[in-house]
């Protein structure tokens, strides 16, 4: 006949005691942590309160600045820009002598602000920024190349086309004042600033031509080849094979 041993409760009791001890230790640790946190908060409640007030004031100040200063200023700047913009666009879209139109755009008339006034009086607005670009272009067309470079360098944009055009136009101005090294630098920056089928091949082409004029035929070959390989559908690619051949001959590679 089989016999069974009665299980001992001693081991169970020991495990229960150990579990209870571990649980108690965890709660004690939590109590100590909470106590230290309360002490830290009590000790630092004044600087915390001051910090919260400061953050709140900053947020409220930013909202007030946007609502009561920046937004009205943006609207005012946009309204003022309408007058010189009209003359600037007329000058851009006409084939006749346009010096007077660019001058009107720059200086204004009949009590209306010109582009220069808008740049000076509406710094930090979108209209003030685009006025810098238009001012630079106007000065370029009037043959005042140093001023064109100055204003175009102030212009900032994330626009796909305008950002590159501003850089490239600075290159054009440097060509006009016979500074080809600077022109090449800005043409290259303009080509690399945005990657698209319009401005990139255009300024690679201008950079290649400038490198050719400087006798840097290897650089010209690289620039022209990039047009051929990466922008084969662009207008500049239509004649790039001839230019590559000329550069190779000049470099003694053919």
ABEGO torsion letter per residue (X at the ends): XBBBBBBBAAAAAAAAAAAAAAAAAAAAAAAAAAAAAAAAAAAAAAAAAAAAAAAAAAAAAAAAAAAAAAAAAAAAAAAAAAAAAAAAAAAAABABBAAAAAAAAAAEBGGBBBAAAAAAAABGBAAAAAAAAAAAAAAAAAGBAAAAAAAAAABBBABAAAAAAAAAAAAAAAAAAGBAAAAAAAAAAAAAABBBAAAAAAAAAAAAAAAAAAGBAAAAAAAAAAAAAABAABAAAAAAAAAAAAAAAAAGAX
